[in-house]
Amino acid sequence: MTLMEELLQLQVPRNVRISPNSQQVLYSTNTPLSNRTGDHEVYTLWLAETGHPRSSRQMTSGLYCDHAPRWCPDGNSIAFISDRAKQSEQWAIYMLPTKAGGEAYPVTPAENERAMGQFEFDPNGKTIAFLSADEKSPDQKAKEKDKDDPKVWGEDWPYNRLRLVHVATKRVTTIVSNDAHILDFAWNDDGTKIAYIETKTPDIDVHRPPPASTINMAPRDPVDVQYES
C-alpha cells in the first residue's frame, strides 16, 4: 500500500462530544476517500477516557453509517443516527448503553426512509427533539417505481418537521408541521419550550442570498404533550 493510500484510509475524527461528567469523549470516524466502503457510507463510533492516552474503544461495528452521536444527559447511554435497518435507505435514531452493555436499538421507526436532520435530548433525557421530512405516501412511491413522477418545482417540498420522540415509549409526535422548512432548533434550559428557525422552502438555490427566516417558540410542557405513534 502506498503512502497516499494509507493516508486515505486514516480514520478522521468528527462530531466530538464530551460526556456530562467530563470523564469521557465520544466521537465518530470515517475515511477521507469519499467516506465510503463500496457504495455505502460508513461511520464508526468510539469512546475514550479523558486524561488516558490510547484509551479509545470502538462502540459500533463500522458496518453502518452510525453518525451524529449525542450523550444522554445522565451519561449512561448515547444516541446516534444510523441506517442499520437497510443501508443507505432507512434511517432512525438509535440508543446504545455505555455502561451496562447491550445492543443498540431504535427509538424512532427503523423503516423510515427520510434521513434525519438535527436531534437533541431535552435537559432531563426523557425526550429527543429531531428534524425529518414526512415519509412518502404509497401513491408517491408507486409513481416513482413506475417512473410516473414528473418533478414540478414548488410541489411536494420535503419540509423538515419538528418532532419529539419519548425515549421510553418510542412514541413520536410532530409539534411543528407548518408548510415551511425548519433549519435549526434549541431547547430552553428547563425543557418546556423549543426555539426553532424556519424558512419558506428547503431548496438551496432559492436561498441565495440567504433566506428570510423567522425564529419561533414552540411550547412543550412535559405534562401536556401527548405522544402519538
DRENTI-478895 format. One line per field, with one value per atom (N, C-alpha, C): y, x, z; residue in one letter; residue number from 0; atom name. Coordinates in steps of 0.1 Angstrom, whole numbers, plus 2048, in hexadecimal, padded with zeros to 3 digits. Each point is the difference from the previous one (the first is absolute). Layout:
<pts>
north <- Y; ...
east <- X; ...
up <- Z; ...
type <- A; ...
seq <- NUM; ...
atom <- CA; ...
</pts>
This chain:
<pts>
north <- 7F4; 80C; 80C; 80A; 80C; 809; 80A; 80A; 807; 804; 807; 7F7; 7F3; 7F7; 7FF; 7FF; 7FF; 80D; 80C; 80C; 800; 7FB; 800; 7F6; 7F7; 7F6; 804; 80C; 804; 804; 7FC; 803; 80E; 809; 80E; 803; 805; 802; 80C; 7FE; 80A; 800; 80A; 801; 7FC; 807; 7FD; 806; 7F7; 804; 7FB; 809; 7FD; 7FC; 7F5; 7FB; 80A; 7FE; 80A; 801; 7F6; 801; 803; 803; 804; 7F5; 7F4; 7F5; 7F8; 802; 7F8; 809; 7FC; 807; 7F6; 804; 7F8; 807; 7F8; 805; 7F6; 805; 7F7; 801; 7F6; 801; 7FA; 805; 7FA; 803; 7FB; 802; 80B; 807; 80B; 7FC; 7F3; 7FB; 7FF; 80B; 801; 7FB; 7FD; 7FB; 7F4; 7F8; 7F4; 7F3; 7F5; 7F3; 7FA; 7FE; 7FC; 80B; 7FE; 80A; 805; 7FC; 803; 809; 80B; 809; 7FA; 800; 7F9; 80A; 801; 807; 7F6; 802; 7F8; 809; 7FB; 808; 7FA; 809; 7FD; 807; 7FA; 806; 800; 80B; 801; 806; 7FD; 806; 80C; 80B; 80C; 7FE; 805; 7FF; 7F3; 7F7; 7F3; 7FD; 803; 7FE; 7F1; 7FF; 7F3; 7F8; 807; 7F9; 7FE; 804; 7FF; 7F2; 7FD; 7F3; 802; 7F6; 801; 7FC; 809; 7FE; 7F9; 802; 7FB; 7F8; 7F8; 7F6; 806; 80C; 805; 7FB; 7FA; 7FB; 809; 80A; 808; 80F; 808; 80F; 805; 7FC; 804; 80E; 80A; 80E; 809; 80C; 80B; 7FB; 7FB; 7FB; 80B; 7FD; 809; 7F9; 806; 7FA; 802; 7F6; 802; 808; 809; 809; 7F8; 7F4; 7F8; 7F9; 801; 7FA; 7F1; 7F9; 7F2; 7FA; 808; 7FB; 80B; 7FC; 80A; 7FD; 80A; 7FF; 804; 7FA; 803; 7FD; 805; 7FD; 7F5; 7F6; 7F5; 7FA; 7F9; 7FA; 7F0; 7FC; 7F2; 7F7; 805; 7F7; 7FD; 80A; 7FE; 80A; 7FC; 809; 80B; 80C; 80C; 803; 7F8; 801; 803; 7FB; 801; 806; 80A; 807; 801; 800; 801; 806; 804; 804; 7F3; 7FD; 7F4; 804; 7F8; 802; 7F4; 803; 7F6; 802; 7F7; 801; 801; 808; 801; 7F9; 7FE; 7FA; 7F2; 7FE; 7F3; 7F6; 804; 7F7; 7FE; 7F9; 7FD; 805; 7FC; 804; 80D; 807; 80C; 7FC; 809; 7FE; 80D; 7FF; 80C; 806; 80D; 806; 808; 801; 805; 7F4; 800; 7F5; 7FD; 7F4; 7FC; 800; 7FF; 7FE; 80E; 80B; 80D; 802; 805; 802; 80E; 80A; 80D; 801; 807; 801; 80A; 7FD; 809; 80C; 80C; 80B; 801; 80C; 803; 7F8; 7FC; 7FB; 804; 802; 803; 7FB; 7FB; 7FC; 80D; 7FE; 80B; 7FF; 80A; 800; 7F4; 7F9; 7F5; 7F3; 800; 7F4; 7F6; 804; 7F8; 801; 80B; 803; 805; 7FC; 805; 808; 80C; 808; 7FE; 7FF; 7FD; 806; 801; 805; 7F5; 7FF; 7F7; 804; 7FC; 803; 7F5; 803; 7F5; 7F5; 7F4; 7F4; 801; 7FB; 800; 7F7; 804; 7F9; 7F4; 7F5; 7F5; 804; 80A; 805; 806; 808; 805; 7F5; 7F6; 7F5; 7F8; 7FE; 7F9; 807; 80E; 808; 800; 800; 800; 7F2; 7F6; 7F2; 7FF; 806; 7FF; 80B; 808; 80C; 809; 802; 809; 80B; 806; 80A; 80D; 807; 80C; 80A; 805; 80A; 80E; 805; 80E; 809; 80A; 808; 807; 7FF; 807; 7F6; 7F4; 7F6; 7F6; 7FB; 7F5; 803; 80C; 803; 7F6; 7FB; 7F7; 809; 807; 809; 7F8; 805; 7FB; 803; 7F6; 802; 7FF; 807; 7FF; 7F5; 7F6; 7F5; 7FC; 7FA; 7FB; 7F0; 7FA; 7F1; 7FE; 7F9; 7FD; 7F3; 801; 7F6; 7F2; 801; 7F4; 7F9; 807; 7FA; 7FF; 807; 801; 806; 808; 806; 80E; 803; 80C; 809; 80D; 80A; 80C; 805; 80C; 80C; 809; 80C; 80D; 800; 80B; 7FA; 802; 7FA; 80B; 80C; 80A; 7FD; 807; 7FF; 809; 7FC; 808; 7F6; 803; 7F7; 805; 7F7; 803; 7FD; 80A; 7FF; 7FC; 805; 7FE; 802; 7FA; 802; 7FF; 804; 7FF; 7FF; 7F7; 7FF; 80C; 805; 809; 7F8; 807; 7F9; 7F6; 803; 7F6; 7F6; 801; 7F6; 802; 80C; 802; 807; 805; 807; 7FD; 801; 7FE; 80C; 807; 80A; 7FA; 804; 7FB; 80A; 7FE; 809; 7F9; 807; 7FB; 809; 7FB; 807; 7FB; 806; 7FC; 7F3; 7FD; 7F3; 7FA; 7F3; 7F9; 801; 808; 801; 809; 7FA; 808; 80B; 7FE; 80B; 80C; 7FE; 80B; 808; 7FA; 807; 807; 806; 809; 80D; 80B; 801; 7F9; 800; 7F8; 804; 7F5; 802; 809; 805; 807; 7F5; 800; 7F6; 806; 7F8; 805; 7F6; 806; 7F8; 7FF; 7F4; 7FE; 7F8; 800; 7F8; 7F6; 7F3; 7F6; 7FC; 801; 7FB; 7F1; 7FB; 7F2; 7FD; 7FF; 7FD; 7F1; 7FA; 7F1; 7FA; 808; 7FB; 7FF; 80B; 801; 7F9; 7FD; 7FA; 7F2; 7FD; 7F3; 7F9; 7F5; 7F9; 7F6; 802; 7F7; 7F9; 7F4; 7F9; 804
east <- 808; 7F8; 809; 7FD; 808; 7FD; 808; 7FE; 7F3; 7FD; 7F3; 7F4; 801; 7F5; 7FE; 80B; 800; 7F9; 804; 7FA; 7F1; 7FB; 7F2; 7F8; 807; 7F9; 800; 806; 801; 7F1; 7FD; 7F3; 801; 7F7; 800; 7F6; 803; 7F6; 7F7; 7F3; 7F6; 7F6; 7F8; 7F5; 804; 80A; 806; 7F6; 7FD; 7F7; 806; 801; 805; 7F4; 802; 7F5; 7FC; 7F4; 7FB; 809; 808; 809; 80E; 802; 80D; 80B; 7FC; 80A; 802; 7F7; 801; 7FE; 805; 7FE; 7FA; 7F5; 7F9; 803; 803; 802; 7FD; 7FF; 7FE; 80C; 802; 80B; 7FB; 807; 7FE; 80D; 801; 80C; 7FF; 80B; 7FF; 7FC; 802; 7FE; 7F1; 7F9; 7F2; 7F7; 807; 7F8; 7F8; 805; 7F8; 808; 7F8; 805; 7F7; 805; 7F7; 7F7; 7F3; 7F6; 7FA; 804; 7F9; 809; 7FB; 808; 800; 80C; 802; 806; 7FB; 805; 801; 80A; 801; 801; 7FA; 800; 80A; 807; 80B; 7FE; 805; 7FF; 80E; 805; 80D; 7FF; 809; 801; 808; 7FB; 808; 80C; 80C; 80C; 807; 7FB; 806; 803; 80D; 803; 7FD; 7FD; 7FD; 7F5; 7F7; 7F5; 7F3; 801; 7F4; 7FC; 7F3; 7FA; 7F5; 7FF; 7F6; 7F2; 7F6; 7F3; 7F6; 803; 7F7; 809; 7F9; 807; 808; 7FD; 806; 7FA; 7F5; 7F9; 7F5; 7FC; 7F4; 804; 7F7; 802; 7FC; 807; 7FD; 806; 7F8; 806; 7F8; 805; 7F9; 7FD; 80A; 7FE; 7FC; 7F8; 7FD; 7FF; 804; 800; 7F1; 7FB; 7F5; 804; 7F8; 805; 804; 7FB; 805; 80E; 805; 80D; 800; 7F5; 800; 7FD; 7FD; 7FD; 803; 800; 802; 7F5; 7FE; 7F6; 808; 7FC; 806; 7F7; 803; 7F8; 807; 7F8; 806; 7F6; 806; 7F8; 801; 800; 802; 7F5; 7F3; 7F5; 802; 805; 802; 80A; 80C; 80B; 7FD; 802; 7FE; 7F2; 7F6; 7F3; 7F6; 803; 7F7; 807; 7FA; 807; 7F8; 808; 7F9; 80A; 7FB; 808; 801; 80D; 802; 806; 7FD; 806; 80A; 80A; 80A; 805; 7FE; 806; 80F; 806; 80F; 806; 7F7; 806; 7FA; 7F4; 7FA; 802; 804; 802; 7F3; 800; 7F4; 801; 7F6; 800; 7F9; 803; 7F9; 7F2; 7F6; 7F2; 7FA; 7F7; 7FA; 7F5; 7FF; 7F5; 7F7; 803; 7F7; 7FE; 7F6; 7FD; 80C; 805; 80C; 7FE; 7F3; 7FE; 7FE; 801; 7FF; 80A; 7FC; 809; 806; 7F9; 805; 80C; 80B; 80B; 7FD; 806; 7FE; 809; 7FB; 809; 805; 801; 805; 7F7; 806; 7F8; 807; 7F9; 805; 7F7; 807; 7F8; 7FB; 7F4; 7FC; 809; 7FF; 809; 7FF; 7F5; 7FE; 803; 802; 804; 7F4; 7F4; 7F5; 7FA; 803; 7FA; 80B; 7FF; 809; 7F8; 805; 7FA; 808; 7FA; 808; 7F8; 808; 7FA; 800; 7F5; 7FF; 7F4; 801; 7F4; 7F6; 7F4; 7F6; 804; 7FC; 802; 7F8; 805; 7F9; 7F3; 7F6; 7F3; 801; 7F8; 800; 7FE; 7F8; 7FE; 80C; 808; 80C; 80A; 801; 80A; 7FC; 7F3; 7FC; 803; 7FE; 803; 80F; 808; 80F; 804; 7FA; 803; 7FD; 7F4; 7FC; 806; 809; 806; 7F5; 7F5; 7F5; 800; 80B; 801; 808; 7FA; 807; 802; 80C; 803; 7FB; 7F8; 7FB; 805; 808; 806; 7F5; 802; 7F7; 7F5; 7FF; 7F6; 807; 7F9; 805; 80D; 802; 80D; 801; 80C; 803; 804; 7F5; 803; 805; 80A; 804; 7F5; 7FB; 7F7; 807; 7FB; 806; 7F8; 806; 7FA; 806; 7F9; 804; 7FF; 809; 7FF; 802; 7F7; 802; 808; 80C; 80A; 7FA; 7F9; 7FB; 7F6; 7F6; 7F5; 802; 80A; 804; 7F4; 7F8; 7F5; 804; 7FC; 804; 7F4; 802; 7F5; 807; 7F9; 804; 7FB; 809; 7FB; 800; 807; 800; 7FF; 7F5; 7FE; 7FB; 805; 7FC; 805; 7FB; 805; 80C; 80A; 80D; 80B; 80C; 80B; 808; 801; 807; 80F; 808; 80E; 808; 7FB; 808; 7F6; 804; 7F8; 809; 7FB; 807; 7F6; 802; 7F8; 803; 7F6; 804; 805; 804; 807; 7F8; 7F3; 7F8; 7F8; 802; 7FA; 7F1; 7FB; 7F2; 7FD; 80A; 7FE; 80B; 7FD; 80B; 7FF; 80C; 801; 804; 7FA; 804; 800; 808; 801; 7FA; 7F7; 7FA; 802; 800; 800; 7F6; 7FE; 7F4; 802; 80C; 802; 80D; 802; 80D; 809; 7FC; 807; 80C; 80C; 80D; 801; 7FC; 801; 7F8; 7F5; 7F7; 807; 809; 807; 80C; 800; 80C; 7FA; 802; 807; 7F9; 805; 7FA; 7F2; 7F7; 7F2; 7FB; 7F5; 7F9; 7FB; 805; 7FC; 7F9; 7F9; 7F9; 804; 801; 803; 7F3; 7FB; 7F4; 802; 7F6; 801; 7F4; 803; 7F6; 7FF; 7F4; 7FE; 802; 806; 801; 7FF; 7F4; 7FF; 800; 809; 801; 7F3; 7F8; 7F3; 7F5; 801; 7F5; 803; 80C; 803; 7FA; 7F8; 7FB; 808; 806; 808; 7F8; 801; 7F8; 80A; 7FC; 808; 7FD
up <- 800; 800; 800; 7F7; 7FF; 80C; 802; 80A; 7FE; 7F4; 7FD; 803; 7FD; 803; 80F; 808; 80E; 806; 7FA; 805; 7FE; 7F5; 7FC; 809; 806; 809; 80E; 803; 80E; 805; 80C; 806; 806; 7FA; 804; 80A; 80C; 80B; 7FC; 804; 7FD; 80C; 801; 80A; 80E; 805; 80D; 80B; 80A; 80A; 80E; 809; 80E; 808; 809; 808; 80A; 806; 80A; 80C; 804; 80B; 7FC; 7F3; 7FA; 801; 803; 801; 7F3; 7F7; 7F3; 7F4; 7F5; 7F3; 7F6; 7FA; 7F6; 7F2; 7F6; 7F3; 7F5; 7F4; 7F5; 7F6; 7F8; 7F6; 7F3; 7F5; 7F3; 7F8; 7F4; 7F8; 7F6; 7FD; 7F6; 7F2; 7FC; 7F3; 7FD; 7FE; 7FE; 80B; 80B; 80C; 7FD; 7F7; 7FC; 800; 803; 7FE; 7F5; 7F4; 7F5; 7FD; 800; 7FD; 80C; 80C; 80C; 809; 804; 809; 80E; 806; 80D; 80A; 80C; 80B; 80C; 809; 80C; 80C; 80B; 80C; 80A; 807; 809; 80E; 80A; 80D; 807; 805; 806; 80E; 809; 80D; 800; 806; 800; 809; 7FC; 808; 7FF; 7F7; 7FE; 7F2; 7FC; 7F2; 7FB; 7F3; 7FA; 807; 806; 807; 7F7; 7F3; 7F8; 7FE; 801; 7FD; 7F6; 7F7; 7F5; 806; 7FD; 806; 7F6; 7F3; 7F5; 7F7; 7F7; 7F8; 7F5; 7FB; 7F4; 7F3; 801; 7F4; 7FB; 808; 7FD; 801; 7FC; 801; 80E; 80A; 80E; 802; 801; 801; 808; 802; 808; 80E; 808; 80D; 80A; 80A; 80B; 80D; 80B; 80D; 805; 807; 808; 80C; 805; 80C; 80C; 802; 80C; 7FE; 7F3; 7FD; 7FF; 801; 800; 7F3; 7F6; 7F2; 7F6; 7F4; 7F5; 7F6; 7F7; 7F5; 7F3; 7F5; 7F4; 7F4; 7F4; 7F5; 7F8; 7FB; 7F9; 7F5; 7F7; 7F5; 802; 80C; 803; 7FA; 7FF; 7FB; 7F1; 7F8; 7F2; 7FC; 7FC; 7FE; 7F5; 804; 7F8; 7FC; 805; 7FC; 80C; 80B; 80C; 80C; 806; 80B; 80C; 80C; 80D; 80A; 80B; 80B; 809; 803; 808; 80E; 80A; 80D; 803; 807; 804; 80E; 809; 80E; 7FF; 809; 800; 80C; 80A; 80D; 802; 7FF; 803; 7F5; 7F4; 7F5; 7F8; 7F6; 7F8; 7F2; 7F8; 7F2; 7FD; 7F5; 7FC; 7FC; 803; 7FC; 7FB; 7F7; 7FA; 80A; 801; 807; 7F7; 7F3; 7F6; 7F6; 7F8; 7F7; 7F7; 801; 7F8; 7F1; 7FC; 7F2; 7F8; 808; 7F9; 7F6; 7F4; 7F5; 7FF; 807; 800; 80A; 7FC; 808; 80C; 80B; 80C; 7FE; 806; 801; 80E; 805; 80D; 80B; 80B; 80B; 80D; 80B; 80D; 80B; 80B; 80C; 807; 807; 809; 80C; 809; 80C; 809; 801; 809; 7F9; 7F3; 7F9; 7FC; 803; 7FD; 7F2; 7FA; 7F3; 7F6; 7F4; 7F5; 7F6; 7FD; 7F5; 7F4; 7F4; 7F4; 7F4; 7F5; 7F4; 7F5; 7F9; 7F5; 7F7; 7F4; 7F7; 801; 7FB; 800; 7F7; 804; 7F7; 7F3; 7F5; 7F4; 801; 7F9; 801; 7F6; 802; 7F7; 7F2; 7FD; 7F3; 7FA; 808; 7FB; 7FD; 809; 7FD; 7F4; 7FE; 7F4; 7F3; 800; 7F5; 7FD; 80A; 7FF; 7FA; 805; 7FB; 7F1; 7FC; 7F2; 7F8; 806; 7F9; 7FA; 808; 7FD; 80A; 802; 80A; 7FB; 7F6; 7FB; 80C; 800; 80B; 7FC; 808; 7FE; 80B; 7FC; 80A; 809; 80D; 809; 805; 7FB; 805; 808; 80A; 809; 806; 806; 806; 80C; 802; 80C; 80C; 805; 80B; 80D; 806; 80D; 80B; 807; 80B; 80D; 80A; 80E; 807; 805; 806; 80E; 808; 80D; 800; 806; 803; 80F; 806; 80E; 801; 806; 800; 805; 80B; 807; 7F8; 7FA; 7F9; 7F1; 7FB; 7F2; 7F7; 807; 7F8; 7FB; 7F4; 7F9; 7FF; 802; 7FD; 7F8; 7F7; 7F8; 807; 804; 807; 7F7; 7F5; 7F6; 7F2; 7F9; 7F3; 7F6; 801; 7F7; 7F2; 7F6; 7F2; 7FF; 808; 800; 804; 7FD; 803; 80C; 80A; 80D; 7FE; 803; 7FE; 80C; 80C; 80C; 80C; 80C; 80C; 80C; 80C; 80C; 80C; 809; 80D; 809; 808; 80A; 80C; 80B; 80B; 807; 802; 807; 7F8; 7F3; 7F7; 7FD; 803; 7FE; 7F3; 7F9; 7F3; 7F7; 7F3; 7F5; 7F7; 7FE; 7F6; 7F3; 7F5; 7F3; 7F5; 7F6; 7F5; 7F4; 7F9; 7F4; 7F4; 7F4; 7F4; 7F6; 7F5; 7F8; 7F9; 7FB; 7F8; 804; 7FD; 802; 7F4; 7F6; 7F4; 802; 7FE; 802; 7F6; 7F4; 7F6; 803; 807; 804; 80B; 807; 80C; 7FC; 7F4; 7FC; 7FC; 806; 80D; 80B; 80D; 80B; 801; 804; 800; 80C; 7FE; 80C; 809; 80C; 80A; 80C; 807; 80C; 80C; 80C; 80C; 808; 802; 808; 80C; 809; 80C; 800; 802; 801; 80F; 806; 80E; 800; 80B; 802; 80F; 806; 80E; 801; 807; 802; 805; 807; 805; 7F5; 7F7; 7F6; 7F3; 7FC; 7F4; 7FF; 7F6; 7FE; 7F5; 803; 7F6; 7F8; 7F3; 7F6; 7F7; 7FC; 7F7; 7F2
type <- M; M; M; T; T; T; L; L; L; M; M; M; E; E; E; E; E; E; L; L; L; L; L; L; Q; Q; Q; L; L; L; Q; Q; Q; V; V; V; P; P; P; R; R; R; N; N; N; V; V; V; R; R; R; I; I; I; S; S; S; P; P; P; N; N; N; S; S; S; Q; Q; Q; Q; Q; Q; V; V; V; L; L; L; Y; Y; Y; S; S; S; T; T; T; N; N; N; T; T; T; P; P; P; L; L; L; S; S; S; N; N; N; R; R; R; T; T; T; G; G; G; D; D; D; H; H; H; E; E; E; V; V; V; Y; Y; Y; T; T; T; L; L; L; W; W; W; L; L; L; A; A; A; E; E; E; T; T; T; G; G; G; H; H; H; P; P; P; R; R; R; S; S; S; S; S; S; R; R; R; Q; Q; Q; M; M; M; T; T; T; S; S; S; G; G; G; L; L; L; Y; Y; Y; C; C; C; D; D; D; H; H; H; A; A; A; P; P; P; R; R; R; W; W; W; C; C; C; P; P; P; D; D; D; G; G; G; N; N; N; S; S; S; I; I; I; A; A; A; F; F; F; I; I; I; S; S; S; D; D; D; R; R; R; A; A; A; K; K; K; Q; Q; Q; S; S; S; E; E; E; Q; Q; Q; W; W; W; A; A; A; I; I; I; Y; Y; Y; M; M; M; L; L; L; P; P; P; T; T; T; K; K; K; A; A; A; G; G; G; G; G; G; E; E; E; A; A; A; Y; Y; Y; P; P; P; V; V; V; T; T; T; P; P; P; A; A; A; E; E; E; N; N; N; E; E; E; R; R; R; A; A; A; M; M; M; G; G; G; Q; Q; Q; F; F; F; E; E; E; F; F; F; D; D; D; P; P; P; N; N; N; G; G; G; K; K; K; T; T; T; I; I; I; A; A; A; F; F; F; L; L; L; S; S; S; A; A; A; D; D; D; E; E; E; K; K; K; S; S; S; P; P; P; D; D; D; Q; Q; Q; K; K; K; A; A; A; K; K; K; E; E; E; K; K; K; D; D; D; K; K; K; D; D; D; D; D; D; P; P; P; K; K; K; V; V; V; W; W; W; G; G; G; E; E; E; D; D; D; W; W; W; P; P; P; Y; Y; Y; N; N; N; R; R; R; L; L; L; R; R; R; L; L; L; V; V; V; H; H; H; V; V; V; A; A; A; T; T; T; K; K; K; R; R; R; V; V; V; T; T; T; T; T; T; I; I; I; V; V; V; S; S; S; N; N; N; D; D; D; A; A; A; H; H; H; I; I; I; L; L; L; D; D; D; F; F; F; A; A; A; W; W; W; N; N; N; D; D; D; D; D; D; G; G; G; T; T; T; K; K; K; I; I; I; A; A; A; Y; Y; Y; I; I; I; E; E; E; T; T; T; K; K; K; T; T; T; P; P; P; D; D; D; I; I; I; D; D; D; V; V; V; H; H; H; R; R; R; P; P; P; P; P; P; P; P; P; A; A; A; S; S; S; T; T; T; I; I; I; N; N; N; M; M; M; A; A; A; P; P; P; R; R; R; D; D; D; P; P; P; V; V; V; D; D; D; V; V; V; Q; Q; Q; Y; Y; Y; E; E; E; S; S; S
seq <- 0; 0; 0; 1; 1; 1; 2; 2; 2; 3; 3; 3; 4; 4; 4; 5; 5; 5; 6; 6; 6; 7; 7; 7; 8; 8; 8; 9; 9; 9; 10; 10; 10; 11; 11; 11; 12; 12; 12; 13; 13; 13; 14; 14; 14; 15; 15; 15; 16; 16; 16; 17; 17; 17; 18; 18; 18; 19; 19; 19; 20; 20; 20; 21; 21; 21; 22; 22; 22; 23; 23; 23; 24; 24; 24; 25; 25; 25; 26; 26; 26; 27; 27; 27; 28; 28; 28; 29; 29; 29; 30; 30; 30; 31; 31; 31; 32; 32; 32; 33; 33; 33; 34; 34; 34; 35; 35; 35; 36; 36; 36; 37; 37; 37; 38; 38; 38; 39; 39; 39; 40; 40; 40; 41; 41; 41; 42; 42; 42; 43; 43; 43; 44; 44; 44; 45; 45; 45; 46; 46; 46; 47; 47; 47; 48; 48; 48; 49; 49; 49; 50; 50; 50; 51; 51; 51; 52; 52; 52; 53; 53; 53; 54; 54; 54; 55; 55; 55; 56; 56; 56; 57; 57; 57; 58; 58; 58; 59; 59; 59; 60; 60; 60; 61; 61; 61; 62; 62; 62; 63; 63; 63; 64; 64; 64; 65; 65; 65; 66; 66; 66; 67; 67; 67; 68; 68; 68; 69; 69; 69; 70; 70; 70; 71; 71; 71; 72; 72; 72; 73; 73; 73; 74; 74; 74; 75; 75; 75; 76; 76; 76; 77; 77; 77; 78; 78; 78; 79; 79; 79; 80; 80; 80; 81; 81; 81; 82; 82; 82; 83; 83; 83; 84; 84; 84; 85; 85; 85; 86; 86; 86; 87; 87; 87; 88; 88; 88; 89; 89; 89; 90; 90; 90; 91; 91; 91; 92; 92; 92; 93; 93; 93; 94; 94; 94; 95; 95; 95; 96; 96; 96; 97; 97; 97; 98; 98; 98; 99; 99; 99; 100; 100; 100; 101; 101; 101; 102; 102; 102; 103; 103; 103; 104; 104; 104; 105; 105; 105; 106; 106; 106; 107; 107; 107; 108; 108; 108; 109; 109; 109; 110; 110; 110; 111; 111; 111; 112; 112; 112; 113; 113; 113; 114; 114; 114; 115; 115; 115; 116; 116; 116; 117; 117; 117; 118; 118; 118; 119; 119; 119; 120; 120; 120; 121; 121; 121; 122; 122; 122; 123; 123; 123; 124; 124; 124; 125; 125; 125; 126; 126; 126; 127; 127; 127; 128; 128; 128; 129; 129; 129; 130; 130; 130; 131; 131; 131; 132; 132; 132; 133; 133; 133; 134; 134; 134; 135; 135; 135; 136; 136; 136; 137; 137; 137; 138; 138; 138; 139; 139; 139; 140; 140; 140; 141; 141; 141; 142; 142; 142; 143; 143; 143; 144; 144; 144; 145; 145; 145; 146; 146; 146; 147; 147; 147; 148; 148; 148; 149; 149; 149; 150; 150; 150; 151; 151; 151; 152; 152; 152; 153; 153; 153; 154; 154; 154; 155; 155; 155; 156; 156; 156; 157; 157; 157; 158; 158; 158; 159; 159; 159; 160; 160; 160; 161; 161; 161; 162; 162; 162; 163; 163; 163; 164; 164; 164; 165; 165; 165; 166; 166; 166; 167; 167; 167; 168; 168; 168; 169; 169; 169; 170; 170; 170; 171; 171; 171; 172; 172; 172; 173; 173; 173; 174; 174; 174; 175; 175; 175; 176; 176; 176; 177; 177; 177; 178; 178; 178; 179; 179; 179; 180; 180; 180; 181; 181; 181; 182; 182; 182; 183; 183; 183; 184; 184; 184; 185; 185; 185; 186; 186; 186; 187; 187; 187; 188; 188; 188; 189; 189; 189; 190; 190; 190; 191; 191; 191; 192; 192; 192; 193; 193; 193; 194; 194; 194; 195; 195; 195; 196; 196; 196; 197; 197; 197; 198; 198; 198; 199; 199; 199; 200; 200; 200; 201; 201; 201; 202; 202; 202; 203; 203; 203; 204; 204; 204; 205; 205; 205; 206; 206; 206; 207; 207; 207; 208; 208; 208; 209; 209; 209; 210; 210; 210; 211; 211; 211; 212; 212; 212; 213; 213; 213; 214; 214; 214; 215; 215; 215; 216; 216; 216; 217; 217; 217; 218; 218; 218; 219; 219; 219; 220; 220; 220; 221; 221; 221; 222; 222; 222; 223; 223; 223; 224; 224; 224; 225; 225; 225; 226; 226; 226; 227; 227; 227; 228; 228; 228
atom <- N; CA; C; N; CA; C; N; CA; C; N; CA; C; N; CA; C; N; CA; C; N; CA; C; N; CA; C; N; CA; C; N; CA; C; N; CA; C; N; CA; C; N; CA; C; N; CA; C; N; CA; C; N; CA; C; N; CA; C; N; CA; C; N; CA; C; N; CA; C; N; CA; C; N; CA; C; N; CA; C; N; CA; C; N; CA; C; N; CA; C; N; CA; C; N; CA; C; N; CA; C; N; CA; C; N; CA; C; N; CA; C; N; CA; C; N; CA; C; N; CA; C; N; CA; C; N; CA; C; N; CA; C; N; CA; C; N; CA; C; N; CA; C; N; CA; C; N; CA; C; N; CA; C; N; CA; C; N; CA; C; N; CA; C; N; CA; C; N; CA; C; N; CA; C; N; CA; C; N; CA; C; N; CA; C; N; CA; C; N; CA; C; N; CA; C; N; CA; C; N; CA; C; N; CA; C; N; CA; C; N; CA; C; N; CA; C; N; CA; C; N; CA; C; N; CA; C; N; CA; C; N; CA; C; N; CA; C; N; CA; C; N; CA; C; N; CA; C; N; CA; C; N; CA; C; N; CA; C; N; CA; C; N; CA; C; N; CA; C; N; CA; C; N; CA; C; N; CA; C; N; CA; C; N; CA; C; N; CA; C; N; CA; C; N; CA; C; N; CA; C; N; CA; C; N; CA; C; N; CA; C; N; CA; C; N; CA; C; N; CA; C; N; CA; C; N; CA; C; N; CA; C; N; CA; C; N; CA; C; N; CA; C; N; CA; C; N; CA; C; N; CA; C; N; CA; C; N; CA; C; N; CA; C; N; CA; C; N; CA; C; N; CA; C; N; CA; C; N; CA; C; N; CA; C; N; CA; C; N; CA; C; N; CA; C; N; CA; C; N; CA; C; N; CA; C; N; CA; C; N; CA; C; N; CA; C; N; CA; C; N; CA; C; N; CA; C; N; CA; C; N; CA; C; N; CA; C; N; CA; C; N; CA; C; N; CA; C; N; CA; C; N; CA; C; N; CA; C; N; CA; C; N; CA; C; N; CA; C; N; CA; C; N; CA; C; N; CA; C; N; CA; C; N; CA; C; N; CA; C; N; CA; C; N; CA; C; N; CA; C; N; CA; C; N; CA; C; N; CA; C; N; CA; C; N; CA; C; N; CA; C; N; CA; C; N; CA; C; N; CA; C; N; CA; C; N; CA; C; N; CA; C; N; CA; C; N; CA; C; N; CA; C; N; CA; C; N; CA; C; N; CA; C; N; CA; C; N; CA; C; N; CA; C; N; CA; C; N; CA; C; N; CA; C; N; CA; C; N; CA; C; N; CA; C; N; CA; C; N; CA; C; N; CA; C; N; CA; C; N; CA; C; N; CA; C; N; CA; C; N; CA; C; N; CA; C; N; CA; C; N; CA; C; N; CA; C; N; CA; C; N; CA; C; N; CA; C; N; CA; C; N; CA; C; N; CA; C; N; CA; C; N; CA; C; N; CA; C; N; CA; C; N; CA; C; N; CA; C; N; CA; C; N; CA; C; N; CA; C; N; CA; C; N; CA; C; N; CA; C; N; CA; C; N; CA; C; N; CA; C; N; CA; C; N; CA; C; N; CA; C; N; CA; C; N; CA; C; N; CA; C; N; CA; C; N; CA; C; N; CA; C; N; CA; C; N; CA; C; N; CA; C; N; CA; C; N; CA; C; N; CA; C; N; CA; C; N; CA; C; N; CA; C; N; CA; C; N; CA; C; N; CA; C; N; CA; C; N; CA; C; N; CA; C; N; CA; C; N; CA; C
</pts>
